Amino acid sequence: MMHLVTGASASGKSAYAEDLLVLAKSAEKYYIATMRPWGAEGAARVKKHRAMREGKGFQTIEAFHTLDDLRLPEKGSLMLECMSNLLANEQFELGGTDEERIQQGIQNLKEQTDDLIIVTNEIFSDGCRYDAETVRYIRLLGNLNIRMAEEADAVTEVVYGIPIRRKGEDANEQQ
Protein backbone atom coordinates (compact mmCIF):
# COMPACT_ATOMS: atom_id res chain seq x y z
CA MET A 1 0.00 0.00 0.00
CA MET A 2 1.21 3.49 -0.84
CA HIS A 3 -0.08 6.44 1.20
CA LEU A 4 0.74 10.04 0.22
CA VAL A 5 0.53 12.59 3.06
CA THR A 6 0.57 16.26 2.14
CA GLY A 7 0.09 19.59 3.85
CA ALA A 8 1.61 23.00 4.39
CA SER A 9 4.73 23.62 6.44
CA ALA A 10 4.18 22.81 10.14
CA SER A 11 0.70 21.40 9.40
CA GLY A 12 1.20 18.22 11.42
CA LYS A 13 1.72 16.01 8.37
CA SER A 14 4.93 14.44 9.72
CA ALA A 15 3.34 13.51 13.04
CA TYR A 16 0.34 12.02 11.20
CA ALA A 17 2.60 10.03 8.86
CA GLU A 18 4.64 8.75 11.80
CA ASP A 19 1.42 7.56 13.45
CA LEU A 20 0.61 5.64 10.26
CA LEU A 21 4.05 4.03 10.36
CA VAL A 22 3.63 3.06 14.02
CA LEU A 23 0.32 1.37 13.15
CA ALA A 24 1.76 -0.50 10.13
CA LYS A 25 1.75 -4.28 10.57
CA SER A 26 5.34 -4.91 9.44
CA ALA A 27 7.88 -5.70 12.12
CA GLU A 28 10.57 -3.68 10.35
CA LYS A 29 9.87 0.06 10.18
CA TYR A 30 12.13 2.41 8.27
CA TYR A 31 12.24 6.19 8.23
CA ILE A 32 14.07 7.75 5.30
CA ALA A 33 15.24 11.24 6.23
CA THR A 34 15.99 13.39 3.18
CA MET A 35 16.66 16.78 4.78
CA ARG A 36 20.20 18.06 4.86
CA PRO A 37 20.56 20.20 7.97
CA TRP A 38 21.82 23.44 6.39
CA GLY A 39 22.36 26.15 9.01
CA ALA A 40 20.92 26.52 12.51
CA GLU A 41 17.28 26.41 11.40
CA GLY A 42 17.82 23.17 9.47
CA ALA A 43 19.70 21.61 12.39
CA ALA A 44 16.87 22.57 14.76
CA ARG A 45 14.27 21.04 12.43
CA VAL A 46 16.25 17.78 12.15
CA LYS A 47 16.64 17.68 15.94
CA LYS A 48 12.87 18.16 16.37
CA HIS A 49 12.07 15.33 13.94
CA ARG A 50 14.58 12.99 15.61
CA ALA A 51 12.91 13.69 18.97
CA MET A 52 9.49 12.95 17.43
CA ARG A 53 10.78 9.54 16.21
CA GLU A 54 12.50 8.59 19.45
CA GLY A 55 11.24 5.37 21.01
CA LYS A 56 8.96 4.47 18.07
CA GLY A 57 11.16 1.64 16.81
CA PHE A 58 12.03 3.19 13.45
CA GLN A 59 15.34 2.53 11.75
CA THR A 60 16.41 5.89 10.35
CA ILE A 61 18.17 5.94 7.01
CA GLU A 62 19.56 9.23 5.75
CA ALA A 63 19.21 9.33 1.96
CA PHE A 64 19.44 12.73 0.34
CA HIS A 65 18.95 11.67 -3.31
CA THR A 66 19.12 8.77 -5.78
CA LEU A 67 16.62 6.48 -4.05
CA ASP A 68 16.75 4.17 -7.05
CA ASP A 69 19.99 2.73 -5.59
CA LEU A 70 18.75 2.33 -1.99
CA ARG A 71 18.51 -1.20 -0.57
CA LEU A 72 16.69 -1.88 2.70
CA PRO A 73 18.06 -4.51 5.12
CA GLU A 74 14.77 -6.43 4.82
CA LYS A 75 11.17 -5.91 3.74
CA GLY A 76 9.04 -3.74 6.02
CA SER A 77 7.08 -0.51 6.20
CA LEU A 78 8.72 2.77 5.27
CA MET A 79 8.10 6.48 5.65
CA LEU A 80 9.86 8.90 3.30
CA GLU A 81 10.25 12.36 4.88
CA CYS A 82 9.97 14.23 2.55
CA MET A 83 9.62 14.51 -1.22
CA SER A 84 10.14 18.27 -1.29
CA ASN A 85 13.57 17.91 0.36
CA LEU A 86 14.49 14.99 -1.90
CA LEU A 87 13.60 17.02 -4.98
CA ALA A 88 15.57 20.06 -3.76
CA ASN A 89 18.61 17.85 -3.12
CA GLU A 90 18.31 16.31 -6.58
CA GLN A 91 17.87 19.68 -8.26
CA PHE A 92 20.40 21.79 -6.41
CA GLU A 93 23.06 19.24 -5.35
CA LEU A 94 23.15 17.07 -8.43
CA GLY A 95 22.80 20.02 -10.79
CA GLY A 96 19.51 19.02 -12.32
CA THR A 97 16.50 16.86 -11.71
CA ASP A 98 15.57 13.68 -13.44
CA GLU A 99 11.87 13.10 -12.68
CA GLU A 100 12.17 9.57 -14.03
CA ARG A 101 14.97 8.77 -11.55
CA ILE A 102 12.78 9.98 -8.67
CA GLN A 103 9.87 7.87 -9.95
CA GLN A 104 12.21 4.88 -10.26
CA GLY A 105 13.30 5.54 -6.66
CA ILE A 106 9.67 5.42 -5.52
CA GLN A 107 9.15 2.16 -7.45
CA ASN A 108 12.32 0.76 -5.86
CA LEU A 109 10.95 1.55 -2.39
CA LYS A 110 7.51 0.12 -3.23
CA GLU A 111 9.12 -3.17 -4.27
CA GLN A 112 10.93 -3.42 -0.92
CA THR A 113 8.04 -2.49 1.38
CA ASP A 114 4.64 -3.66 2.53
CA ASP A 115 3.56 -0.08 3.26
CA LEU A 116 5.11 3.05 1.77
CA ILE A 117 4.18 6.39 3.32
CA ILE A 118 5.46 9.46 1.47
CA VAL A 119 5.31 12.93 2.98
CA THR A 120 5.26 15.92 0.64
CA ASN A 121 4.58 19.63 0.90
CA GLU A 122 1.79 21.78 -0.45
CA ILE A 123 3.71 24.88 -1.57
CA PHE A 124 1.60 26.02 -4.47
CA SER A 125 -0.78 28.62 -3.08
CA ASP A 126 1.31 31.33 -1.43
CA GLY A 127 0.90 33.82 -4.31
CA CYS A 128 4.56 34.90 -4.26
CA ARG A 129 6.75 35.49 -7.30
CA TYR A 130 9.94 33.47 -7.59
CA ASP A 131 13.02 33.28 -9.78
CA ALA A 132 13.04 30.85 -12.71
CA GLU A 133 14.90 28.07 -10.87
CA THR A 134 12.43 28.13 -7.96
CA VAL A 135 9.48 28.16 -10.37
CA ARG A 136 11.00 25.09 -12.04
CA TYR A 137 11.30 23.39 -8.63
CA ILE A 138 7.65 24.19 -7.80
CA ARG A 139 6.49 22.79 -11.16
CA LEU A 140 8.55 19.63 -10.70
CA LEU A 141 7.18 19.06 -7.20
CA GLY A 142 3.65 19.64 -8.48
CA ASN A 143 4.19 17.07 -11.24
CA LEU A 144 5.64 14.56 -8.80
CA ASN A 145 2.78 15.10 -6.35
CA ILE A 146 0.22 14.52 -9.11
CA ARG A 147 1.93 11.31 -10.23
CA MET A 148 2.28 10.05 -6.66
CA ALA A 149 -1.37 10.86 -5.89
CA GLU A 150 -2.48 8.96 -8.99
CA GLU A 151 -0.41 5.94 -7.99
CA ALA A 152 -1.21 6.05 -4.25
CA ASP A 153 -3.86 3.89 -2.64
CA ALA A 154 -4.57 6.69 -0.17
CA VAL A 155 -3.93 10.45 -0.10
CA THR A 156 -4.36 12.50 3.06
CA GLU A 157 -4.02 16.25 3.41
CA VAL A 158 -3.22 17.46 6.92
CA VAL A 159 -4.58 20.91 7.77
CA TYR A 160 -3.90 22.37 11.25
CA GLY A 161 -3.17 18.87 12.51
CA ILE A 162 -6.45 17.49 11.14
CA PRO A 163 -6.12 14.69 8.56
CA ILE A 164 -8.52 15.02 5.62
CA ARG A 165 -8.64 11.93 3.40
CA ARG A 166 -8.65 12.90 -0.26
CA LYS A 167 -8.34 9.39 -1.72
CA GLY A 168 -8.94 5.95 -0.23
CA GLU A 169 -10.77 5.05 2.95
CA ASP A 170 -12.26 7.80 5.14
CA ALA A 171 -9.59 9.18 7.51
CA ASN A 172 -12.02 9.05 10.44
CA GLU A 173 -12.28 5.25 10.09
CA GLN A 174 -8.49 4.96 10.51
CA GLN A 175 -8.25 6.72 13.85
Secondary structure, 3 states (H helix, E strand, C coil): CEEEEEECCCCCHHHHHHHHHHHCCCCCEEEEECCCCCHHHHHHHHHHHHHHHCCCCCEEEECCCCHHHCCCCCCEEEEEECHHHHHHHHHHHCCCCCHHHHHHHHHHHHHCEEEEEEEEECCCCCCCCCCHHHHHHHHHHHHHHHHHHHHCCEEEEEECCEEEEEECCCHHHHC
